Structures are given as C-alpha cells and as structure tokens.
Amino acid sequence: MQTIEFVSKAHDGVVDLPRELQGWNGKQVRVALLEAVNEAEKRKAMFKAATISTRGYRFNRDAANER
C-alpha cells in the first residue's frame, strides 16, 4: 500500500486532491483525517500548563544521585 500525505481544506464533505494526485480520481482509497494544528501554539500551550516556580530551590547533585 502506498502512503501519500498532503494538506487540503475540507469543504461540503469533500477533500480536494492536489493537481499532482488527480490520477487517483475514481480509485478506492483509505483516508485518515488529522486536524492541522499550529505547532507553535501547541508547544506554547504545553509549556504554559507545566509552569512551576523554582525560586529558592537548591539543587544538590549528590542527593539526586543517591540510591
């Protein structure tokens, strides 16, 4: 099975094929839809949710490596 990825915009229940893939018209295909998410916004939100205050924290390497 050949896998091809492209970006398109769905409208009225239709996803348009790019010009270079028009040869696929009429063929039975398997489709997986993934919502395009702006990666910068995704990362920003992820870091905002994981914010912690380290003010006054003293790191002790020996204590961290004790077993």
URTACOR-V140546 format. One record per backbone hydrogen bond with DSSP energy under -1.0 kcal/mol. CO is the residue of the C=O (numbers start at 0). NH is the residue of the N-H. E is the energy in kcal/mol with one decimal. If there is no record, write none. Layout:
CO;NH;E
CO;NH;E
//
This chain:
10;13;-1.8
13;10;-2.5
17;20;-2.0
18;21;-1.5
20;23;-2.1
21;24;-1.7
23;26;-2.3
37;41;-2.1
38;42;-2.5
39;43;-2.4
40;44;-2.4
41;45;-1.9
42;46;-2.5
43;47;-2.2
44;48;-1.7
53;56;-2.1
59;63;-2.1
60;64;-1.7
//
